[in-house]
Amino acid sequence: MLNVKGYKIGCGEPLICVPIVETNRDSILSKVNRLKACNTQMIEWRMDWFEAIQDQRAVLELLAQISEIAEAGQMILLVTYRSKAQGGEGTLEEKQVVELLIEIGKSKKADLIDVEFFAVSDAKRIIEHLHRLHARVVASHHDFKETPAMKEMYGYLQQMYDADADILKIAMMPNKSTDVASLLMVTASFHEVYPNTPLITMSMGSLGVISRAGGETFGSCVTFGADGVASAPGQMNKDELREVLTKLHQSIAGVSDNIYLIGFMGTGKSAVSEALQELTGRTIVDMDTVLSKKAGMPIPQIFERLGEDAFRDMESELIEELSKQSHLIVSCGGGVILRNSNLLSMKNSGTVVLLTATARTILERVRFDNNRPLLQGKKNLADIQEMLDARQPAYDRAKDIEVSTDKKNTETIAKEILTCITER
């Protein structure tokens, strides 16, 4: 298992990685920004499509810009140069490719760097060099003609493992349905022997679509979904793929019906939780209360003594714990939606309900509450509205349902939530 930007790669529902195959700087950056806006978990910049790939300086400058956007959107950034022999557009000489990968490692701008394991002379040496630069490596191998024998595919993974790659990836072209079954069996067998080593495996083309969706069952931890142009045969649309993965994950994990209440402080999460409990009999979990007990201090002191980052880490750990349970009503802390990994855990295990209220309503509700560290010195309409506006894009990405709490009693709000969940 590999922890990258709060995502545990190799654990639970596979992440969806969206390839970026635009050719010029402006279209690439536009695509990255759009993917950031729609809550994408992971992106792959396919450098081999970039029209200025021969200009190393231009590549590194663009990488820095992509990295900045990815960091702001908490998207994992995988950087890949795919040669023509491996199904890509690249025509660089091997020496140029290796030099480019090393420079990318030095830049610290990529979360993961792809190395075509059998396309370079000494992949193990390259991986060692990248590791010395504290880079993480995806060792990959693609066969666009056929699916080799199971023993051979297992051998590919074993050689990558022995070279100490962080993630092992193979993609094979099936010519018959049994080829797909063979790849899945190899994946499951290798995962059983090396459960802590992240694998990415897929059978390409229309025959292999099932392998892109069924990774959680067999041990593949990342799958690729297209946003527009696909980078390989058989890629599903990323949004359709997300729906399939979520339904499969819920069936596999046996979790389904948590209700996660999100929203700005003062929108009524705690009170609405109690009303929902009256109607459903579910167990209430107030995240701030739980975290305060765990830390042995009130929330304001956690912020003061440990800092906001430490508090957000505590929130993420708790969300992961709760996502493995069911029949809960979770009153979330106001900032829990700021991390994409939290949203993934919540959406995979229930319904995310956004409670809203006007800035004036919020001010009236929190005016005399001194347990709101983020509102210290900001208990006025202008500051509250500014904070609401700043968080609105994150709320919009996170919500499954939105319910206003202005001028309504909690029972009415709770019934409205349950109706919306039923109608989804």
C-alpha positions as CSV (number, residue, x, y, z in Angstrom):
1,M,0.0,0.0,0.0
2,L,1.2,3.5,-0.9
3,N,0.0,6.7,0.6
4,V,0.0,9.6,-1.8
5,K,-1.8,12.9,-1.0
6,G,-4.0,11.1,1.5
7,Y,-5.1,8.3,-0.9
8,K,-4.1,4.8,0.1
9,I,-3.2,3.2,-3.3
10,G,-3.7,-0.5,-3.0
11,C,-6.5,-0.4,-0.5
12,G,-10.2,-0.6,-1.3
13,E,-11.9,0.9,-4.4
14,P,-9.5,1.5,-7.3
15,L,-8.6,5.1,-8.0
16,I,-9.6,6.5,-11.4
17,C,-6.7,8.1,-13.3
18,V,-7.6,10.4,-16.2
19,P,-5.0,10.6,-19.0
20,I,-4.1,14.0,-20.5
21,V,-3.3,13.6,-24.1
22,E,-3.7,17.2,-25.4
23,T,-0.8,18.4,-27.5
24,N,-0.2,22.0,-26.7
25,R,0.5,24.0,-23.5
26,D,-2.8,25.9,-23.3
27,S,-5.1,22.9,-24.0
28,I,-3.1,20.8,-21.5
29,L,-3.5,23.4,-18.7
30,S,-7.1,23.9,-19.6
31,K,-7.7,20.2,-19.3
32,V,-5.9,20.0,-15.9
33,N,-8.0,22.9,-14.5
34,R,-11.2,21.2,-15.7
35,L,-10.3,17.9,-14.1
36,K,-9.4,19.8,-10.9
37,A,-12.9,21.4,-10.9
38,C,-14.6,18.0,-11.2
39,N,-12.9,16.4,-8.2
40,T,-10.6,14.1,-10.2
41,Q,-8.5,11.8,-8.0
42,M,-5.5,11.2,-10.2
43,I,-4.2,12.5,-13.6
44,E,-1.6,11.1,-16.0
45,W,0.2,13.6,-18.1
46,R,1.2,11.8,-21.2
47,M,4.3,13.7,-22.2
48,D,4.7,11.8,-25.4
49,W,1.7,13.7,-26.8
50,F,3.2,17.1,-26.0
51,E,4.2,18.9,-29.2
52,A,7.3,20.4,-27.6
53,I,8.6,17.1,-26.1
54,Q,12.0,17.6,-27.7
55,D,12.5,20.7,-25.6
56,Q,13.3,19.5,-22.1
57,R,13.1,23.0,-20.6
58,A,9.6,23.5,-22.0
59,V,8.5,20.1,-20.6
60,L,9.8,20.9,-17.1
61,E,8.2,24.4,-17.2
62,L,4.8,22.9,-18.2
63,L,5.2,20.2,-15.6
64,A,5.7,22.8,-12.9
65,Q,2.4,24.5,-13.9
66,I,0.5,21.2,-14.0
67,S,1.9,20.2,-10.6
68,E,0.7,23.5,-9.1
69,I,-2.8,22.9,-10.3
70,A,-2.7,19.2,-9.2
71,E,-1.5,20.2,-5.8
72,A,-4.3,22.7,-5.3
73,G,-6.8,20.1,-6.4
74,Q,-5.3,17.3,-4.3
75,M,-4.9,15.3,-7.5
76,I,-2.2,12.6,-7.7
77,L,0.0,13.5,-10.7
78,L,1.5,10.6,-12.7
79,V,4.0,11.6,-15.4
80,T,4.4,9.2,-18.3
81,Y,6.4,9.1,-21.5
82,R,5.0,6.3,-23.6
83,S,7.1,5.1,-26.6
84,K,5.6,4.0,-29.9
85,A,6.7,0.5,-29.1
86,Q,4.5,0.5,-26.0
87,G,1.5,2.1,-27.7
88,G,2.4,5.8,-27.3
89,E,3.4,8.7,-29.5
90,G,7.0,9.0,-28.3
91,T,9.9,9.0,-30.6
92,L,12.8,10.1,-28.3
93,E,15.9,8.1,-28.1
94,E,16.3,6.0,-24.9
95,K,19.1,8.3,-23.6
96,Q,16.8,11.3,-24.0
97,V,14.0,9.6,-22.2
98,V,16.1,8.5,-19.3
99,E,17.6,12.0,-18.9
100,L,14.1,13.5,-19.0
101,L,12.8,11.1,-16.3
102,I,15.8,11.9,-14.1
103,E,15.2,15.7,-14.5
104,I,11.6,15.2,-13.6
105,G,12.7,13.3,-10.5
106,K,15.0,16.2,-9.5
107,S,12.2,18.7,-10.0
108,K,10.0,17.0,-7.3
109,K,7.0,18.0,-9.4
110,A,5.5,14.6,-10.0
111,D,3.9,12.3,-7.4
112,L,4.6,9.2,-9.6
113,I,7.0,8.7,-12.6
114,D,6.3,5.9,-15.1
115,V,9.3,3.9,-16.3
116,E,8.8,1.5,-19.2
117,F,10.5,-1.4,-17.6
118,F,11.4,-3.5,-20.6
119,A,12.0,-0.6,-23.0
120,V,15.2,0.7,-21.3
121,S,18.5,-1.0,-20.9
122,D,18.7,-1.0,-17.1
123,A,15.4,-0.2,-15.5
124,K,16.6,-1.3,-12.1
125,R,19.4,1.3,-12.1
126,I,16.9,4.0,-13.3
127,I,14.5,3.2,-10.5
128,E,17.3,3.3,-7.9
129,H,18.4,6.7,-9.2
130,L,14.8,8.0,-9.0
131,H,14.5,6.6,-5.5
132,R,17.6,8.5,-4.5
133,L,15.8,11.6,-5.6
134,H,12.9,10.5,-3.4
135,A,10.7,9.9,-6.4
136,R,8.1,7.2,-6.6
137,V,8.1,4.9,-9.6
138,V,5.4,3.0,-11.6
139,A,7.2,0.3,-13.5
140,S,5.1,-0.5,-16.6
141,H,4.9,-2.9,-19.5
142,H,2.3,-2.9,-22.4
143,D,1.6,-5.4,-25.1
144,F,-0.8,-4.1,-27.8
145,K,-0.7,-7.4,-29.8
146,E,-1.5,-10.2,-27.5
147,T,-1.7,-11.6,-24.0
148,P,1.3,-13.7,-23.1
149,A,1.1,-16.9,-21.1
150,M,0.3,-16.6,-17.4
151,K,3.7,-17.6,-16.3
152,E,5.3,-14.9,-18.5
153,M,2.9,-12.2,-17.1
154,Y,3.6,-13.2,-13.6
155,G,7.3,-13.0,-14.4
156,Y,6.9,-9.4,-15.6
157,L,5.5,-8.4,-12.3
158,Q,8.1,-10.4,-10.4
159,Q,11.0,-8.6,-12.2
160,M,9.4,-5.2,-11.5
161,Y,8.9,-6.2,-7.8
162,D,12.5,-7.3,-7.6
163,A,13.6,-4.0,-9.0
164,D,11.8,-2.3,-6.1
165,A,9.3,-0.3,-8.1
166,D,6.6,1.3,-6.0
167,I,3.7,0.3,-8.3
168,L,3.7,-2.5,-10.8
169,K,1.7,-2.1,-14.0
170,I,1.0,-4.4,-17.0
171,A,-1.5,-3.9,-19.8
172,M,-2.2,-6.6,-22.3
173,M,-4.3,-7.0,-25.5
174,P,-6.7,-9.9,-25.4
175,N,-7.6,-11.9,-28.5
176,K,-10.1,-14.1,-26.8
177,S,-12.1,-14.0,-23.5
178,T,-9.7,-16.5,-21.9
179,D,-6.9,-14.0,-22.3
180,V,-8.8,-11.6,-20.0
181,A,-9.4,-14.4,-17.5
182,S,-5.6,-15.2,-17.6
183,L,-4.7,-11.6,-16.8
184,L,-7.1,-11.5,-13.9
185,M,-5.9,-14.7,-12.5
186,V,-2.3,-13.5,-12.6
187,T,-3.3,-10.3,-10.9
188,A,-5.1,-12.2,-8.1
189,S,-2.3,-14.7,-7.6
190,F,0.4,-12.0,-7.4
191,H,-1.7,-9.8,-5.1
192,E,-2.2,-12.8,-2.8
193,V,1.6,-13.3,-2.5
194,Y,2.4,-9.6,-2.3
195,P,-0.7,-8.0,-0.8
196,N,1.1,-4.7,0.2
197,T,2.5,-4.1,-3.3
198,P,0.2,-1.9,-5.4
199,L,-0.7,-3.4,-8.8
200,I,-2.2,-1.8,-11.9
201,T,-3.3,-4.4,-14.4
202,M,-5.7,-4.3,-17.3
203,S,-6.8,-6.2,-20.4
204,M,-7.3,-3.7,-23.2
205,G,-9.9,-3.3,-25.9
206,S,-13.6,-4.1,-25.7
207,L,-13.0,-7.7,-24.5
208,G,-11.0,-6.3,-21.5
209,V,-13.5,-3.7,-20.2
210,I,-14.4,-6.0,-17.3
211,S,-10.8,-5.9,-16.1
212,R,-11.0,-2.1,-15.9
213,A,-14.0,-2.2,-13.6
214,G,-13.3,-5.3,-11.5
215,G,-9.9,-4.4,-10.1
216,E,-11.0,-4.4,-6.5
217,T,-11.9,-8.1,-6.7
218,F,-8.6,-9.2,-8.1
219,G,-6.1,-6.7,-6.7
220,S,-5.7,-3.9,-9.2
221,C,-5.7,-0.5,-7.4
222,V,-5.9,2.0,-10.2
223,T,-7.9,2.1,-13.4
224,F,-7.9,4.6,-16.3
225,G,-11.0,6.5,-17.4
226,A,-11.2,8.8,-20.4
227,D,-12.3,12.4,-20.4
228,G,-12.7,12.9,-24.1
229,V,-9.9,11.2,-26.1
230,A,-8.9,7.8,-24.7
231,S,-5.2,7.0,-24.3
232,A,-5.7,3.3,-24.8
233,P,-8.3,0.9,-26.4
234,G,-11.2,0.0,-24.1
235,Q,-11.1,3.0,-21.7
236,M,-14.5,3.9,-20.3
237,N,-15.7,7.4,-19.7
238,K,-14.5,8.4,-16.3
239,D,-17.9,9.4,-14.9
240,E,-19.6,6.1,-16.1
241,L,-16.6,4.2,-14.7
242,R,-17.0,5.9,-11.3
243,E,-20.6,4.8,-11.0
244,V,-19.7,1.2,-11.8
245,L,-16.8,1.2,-9.4
246,T,-18.8,2.7,-6.5
247,K,-21.7,0.1,-6.9
248,L,-19.2,-2.7,-7.1
249,H,-17.3,-1.4,-4.1
250,Q,-20.5,-1.1,-2.0
251,S,-21.4,-4.7,-2.9
252,I,-17.9,-6.0,-2.1
253,A,-17.5,-4.1,1.1
254,G,-21.0,-4.6,2.4
255,V,-21.5,-0.9,3.3
256,S,-24.2,1.2,1.9
257,D,-26.3,3.6,3.9
258,N,-24.4,6.1,6.0
259,I,-25.7,9.7,5.9
260,Y,-22.9,12.3,5.9
261,L,-24.0,15.8,6.8
262,I,-21.7,18.5,5.5
263,G,-22.0,22.3,5.5
264,F,-20.6,25.5,6.9
265,M,-20.6,25.9,10.7
266,G,-24.0,26.9,11.9
267,T,-26.0,25.2,9.2
268,G,-27.5,22.9,11.7
269,K,-25.7,19.6,11.3
270,S,-25.9,18.5,14.9
271,A,-29.6,19.4,15.4
272,V,-30.5,17.8,12.1
273,S,-28.6,14.6,13.1
274,E,-30.8,14.3,16.1
275,A,-34.0,14.7,14.0
276,L,-32.7,12.1,11.6
277,Q,-32.0,9.7,14.4
278,E,-35.6,10.1,15.7
279,L,-36.9,9.1,12.3
280,T,-34.5,6.3,11.4
281,G,-32.9,4.9,14.6
282,R,-29.4,5.3,13.1
283,T,-26.4,6.0,15.3
284,I,-25.1,9.6,15.4
285,V,-21.4,10.3,15.2
286,D,-20.4,14.0,15.7
287,M,-17.0,14.2,14.3
288,D,-15.8,17.2,16.4
289,T,-17.0,15.5,19.6
290,V,-15.1,12.3,18.8
291,L,-12.0,14.1,17.8
292,S,-12.1,16.3,20.9
293,K,-12.3,13.2,23.1
294,K,-9.5,11.5,21.2
295,A,-7.2,14.5,21.6
296,G,-8.2,15.1,25.2
297,M,-8.8,18.8,24.4
298,P,-11.4,21.1,22.8
299,I,-11.3,21.7,19.1
300,P,-9.9,25.3,19.5
301,Q,-7.0,23.9,21.5
302,I,-6.3,21.3,18.9
303,F,-6.0,24.1,16.3
304,E,-3.9,26.2,18.7
305,R,-1.5,23.5,19.9
306,L,-1.3,21.1,17.0
307,G,-2.2,23.3,14.0
308,E,-4.9,23.0,11.4
309,D,-3.0,20.4,9.3
310,A,-2.8,18.0,12.2
311,F,-6.5,18.4,12.8
312,R,-7.3,17.7,9.2
313,D,-5.2,14.5,9.4
314,M,-7.2,13.4,12.4
315,E,-10.5,14.1,10.5
316,S,-9.3,12.0,7.6
317,E,-8.4,9.1,9.8
318,L,-11.8,9.2,11.4
319,I,-13.7,9.4,8.1
320,E,-11.9,6.3,6.9
321,E,-12.9,4.5,10.1
322,L,-16.5,5.5,9.7
323,S,-16.7,4.6,6.1
324,K,-16.2,1.0,7.1
325,Q,-19.3,1.0,9.2
326,S,-22.9,1.4,8.2
327,H,-26.3,2.8,9.4
328,L,-24.6,6.0,10.7
329,I,-25.5,9.7,10.7
330,V,-22.2,11.5,10.6
331,S,-22.1,15.2,11.5
332,C,-19.0,16.3,9.7
333,G,-16.6,19.0,10.6
334,G,-16.9,22.1,8.5
335,G,-13.6,21.5,6.6
336,V,-13.9,17.7,6.0
337,I,-14.7,18.4,2.3
338,L,-11.4,20.1,1.7
339,R,-9.7,16.7,1.0
340,N,-10.6,14.6,-1.9
341,S,-9.7,11.4,-0.1
342,N,-12.4,12.2,2.5
343,L,-15.0,12.7,-0.2
344,L,-14.1,9.3,-1.8
345,S,-14.6,7.5,1.5
346,M,-17.9,9.2,2.2
347,K,-19.4,8.7,-1.3
348,N,-18.3,5.1,-1.3
349,S,-20.2,4.4,1.9
350,G,-23.3,6.5,1.8
351,T,-24.9,9.8,0.8
352,V,-23.3,13.2,1.3
353,V,-26.0,15.8,2.3
354,L,-25.1,19.4,2.0
355,L,-26.9,21.6,4.5
356,T,-27.0,25.3,3.6
357,A,-28.1,28.6,5.2
358,T,-27.6,32.2,4.4
359,A,-24.8,34.2,6.0
360,R,-27.3,36.1,8.1
361,T,-28.8,32.9,9.5
362,I,-25.4,31.5,10.3
363,L,-24.4,34.7,12.1
364,E,-27.5,34.5,14.2
365,R,-26.8,30.9,15.1
366,V,-23.1,31.3,16.0
367,R,-23.0,34.8,17.4
368,F,-22.5,33.7,21.0
369,D,-20.6,30.4,20.3
370,N,-16.9,30.7,21.2
371,N,-16.1,27.1,20.1
372,R,-15.5,28.1,16.4
373,P,-11.8,28.8,15.9
374,L,-12.1,29.7,12.3
375,L,-14.6,32.4,13.2
376,Q,-12.5,34.2,15.7
377,G,-12.6,37.9,14.9
378,K,-14.9,37.1,11.9
379,K,-18.4,37.1,13.3
380,N,-19.8,39.5,10.8
381,L,-21.8,39.1,7.6
382,A,-19.0,40.1,5.2
383,D,-16.5,37.6,6.5
384,I,-19.0,34.8,6.8
385,Q,-20.2,35.4,3.3
386,E,-16.6,35.5,2.0
387,M,-15.9,32.1,3.7
388,L,-19.1,30.6,2.3
389,D,-18.2,31.8,-1.2
390,A,-14.7,30.3,-0.9
391,R,-16.0,26.9,0.1
392,Q,-18.9,26.8,-2.3
393,P,-17.0,25.0,-5.2
394,A,-15.8,22.3,-2.7
395,Y,-19.4,21.9,-1.4
396,D,-20.7,21.6,-4.9
397,R,-18.2,18.9,-5.8
398,A,-18.9,17.0,-2.6
399,K,-22.7,17.0,-2.3
400,D,-25.1,14.3,-3.5
401,I,-28.0,16.2,-2.1
402,E,-28.5,19.8,-1.0
403,V,-31.1,20.9,1.6
404,S,-31.6,24.5,2.9
405,T,-32.1,24.8,6.7
406,D,-33.3,28.5,6.6
407,K,-36.6,29.0,8.4
408,K,-37.4,25.3,8.8
409,N,-37.6,23.1,11.9
410,T,-35.3,20.1,12.1
411,E,-38.0,17.5,11.6
412,T,-39.0,19.1,8.3
413,I,-35.4,19.2,7.2
414,A,-34.8,15.5,8.2
415,K,-37.9,14.4,6.3
416,E,-36.8,16.3,3.3
417,I,-33.3,14.6,3.4
418,L,-34.9,11.2,3.6
419,T,-37.2,11.9,0.7
420,C,-34.3,13.1,-1.4
421,I,-32.3,10.0,-0.6
422,T,-35.2,7.7,-1.5
423,E,-35.6,9.5,-4.8
424,R,-31.9,9.3,-5.9
